[in-house]
């Protein structure tokens, strides 16, 4: 485990970190780490938790992050990540939390998001996502409790499946988008 939250660390994450293939948790949130998010994340095939929130990491999310099948939590909120959300997100079967809010991610939310059989929380607010919410979101199980996609440019009708989520959904934020039609 490597935890160094709430410090004043700066610069990029040393390349040596990505060579510790036995690493289970990497938590460096609330620092001033910068640089492009590294492709080498895919080497950490035992990693269960990644929290690099509240830093200054930039660039696209490398698809290799979604090949780390052991990850249960990806917390990358409040960075400067850009580009689209890779369709490889559908590869992750143990993912519980995906926090990508407060970045500059753009494009559509991939339909492969519906392949997440364990997802509990999905935070995508305050980005530049566009298009419709994928109907595949209806594949998410009764574990799914938190969906926050506010402050994007999503549009179209709210998928009918959201009416079914009312039994177990605890937090559901769609505000500040361009949704239209009737509530399910």
N, C-alpha and C positions, 0 to 999 in steps of 0.2 A: 504494500500500500504506500502511496505517496500522497500525503496531505500537506498542503501549505496554503490554506485559505487565508484571506484577509491580511495580506502583507503588502509590501510595496515592491514586489518583484517586477522587474521590467525586462525588456528584450524578448527575444524569441525563446521558445521552449527548446532546451538543448537536444540535439539529435540523439544523444546517448539514451535519453528517456525512452525513445521508440525502439531501442534494442533490448529493453528489459521485458522479454516476452512472457515472463511469469507474473508480471504486474497484474494485480486484481482490481485495484482502484486507483484512479488518478484524479485528484481534486486539487485544483489550483485556482479556485474561484476568487473573485474580488481582488485582483492584482492589476498590474498594468502590462501584462504580457501582450506582445504584438507579433506581427509577422503573418505569413500565409499559413492557413491551417494545413498541417503536413499530411501528405499521402501515406507516410509511414505508419499512421495509426492502424492500418490493416495488419501490421505485424503482431499486434498485441492480442493474440488469439485466446487469452485467458481473461481479458479485461471484463469486469462485471459492471463497473460504474465509471463514468467519465463526467466530470464537472469542471468546465473551464468558463463558466459564466462570469460576466462582469469583467471582461478584459478588453483587449483591442485587437483580437485576432481577425484577420481579413481573408478575402479570397473565397473561392467556392468550397462547398463541402465536398471532400473527396469521396467518390463512391466506395472506396475501400473501407470507410468507417462502417458501412452497412454490411460488410462481409465479416465483421467481428460478431459471430453468432452468439457469443456468451453475454453480450451487453444487455443489461437490464435497465440502465438509465443513461441517457445522453442529455446533459444539461449544457447548452451553449448559448443561453440567453444573453442579451446585451453585449454583443460583440459587433463586428463590422463584416460579418459573413455575407457574401453576395452570390449571385447566380441562382440556378434552379435547384430544387430539391430532387436529388437523383432517384430514379425509379427503383434502384437497388434497395431502397428503404423497405420494400416488401420482402426482402430476404430474412429479416430479423424476426424470429419466432418467440424470443424471450423478452423482448423490449417492453418495459412497463411504462416508462416516462420518456417523452421526447419533448424537450423544451428548446425551441428555436426562436422564441419571441424576441422582439427588439433587435433585429438585424436588418439587412437590406436584401433578403432573399426575394426572388421574383419568379414569375411564370406560374403555371398551373400547379395545383397540389396533385401529385401523381396518384392515379387510381390504385397503384400497388399498395398505398397506405392501408387499404382494406384487407391486406393479407396479414395484418398484425393480430395474432390470436391472443396476445396477452396484454395489449395496450390498455392502460388505465388513464393516462393523461397525455393530451396532445395540445401544446401551446405553440401557436404559430402567429400570434398577434403582432401588430406593428412591424410588418414587413411590406412587401409589394406583391404579394400573391394575387393572381387574377384568374378569371374564369369562374366556372361553377365548382361547388363542392362536389367531389366525386361521389357517385351513387354507391360505389364500393364501400363507402364508410358504413353502410348498413351491415357489412360483414363483421364489424367489431362486436365483440361479445359483451355479455352482461358485466364484465369487469370494467368496461369503459365508463368512466365517471366524469371526466373533465375535458371539455373541448372549448378552447379559446382561440378564435380566429378573427377577433376584432381588429379594426384599423388596417385593413387591406383594401384591395379593389375587387373583391369577390362579387359575383353577380348571379343572376338567374334565380330560379326557385330554390327554396330550401328543400332538400330531399325528403320524400315522404317518410323515410325510415326514422327521422327525428321524432316523429310522434311515438314510435316504439321505445325510444330511449328514455321517455319520461319516468319510467319505473325506477331506473337506477342512475340516471344522470344527475350529478350534484351541482356542477357548474357548467354553464352553457352560454358563452358570449359570442354573439354574431354581430355586435354593433359596429357602426362606422364602416359599412360596406355598401354594396349596391344591390342587395337582395330585393326580389319582387315576388308578387303572387300571394297566395294564402298561407297561413301557418298550418303545418300538418297536425 
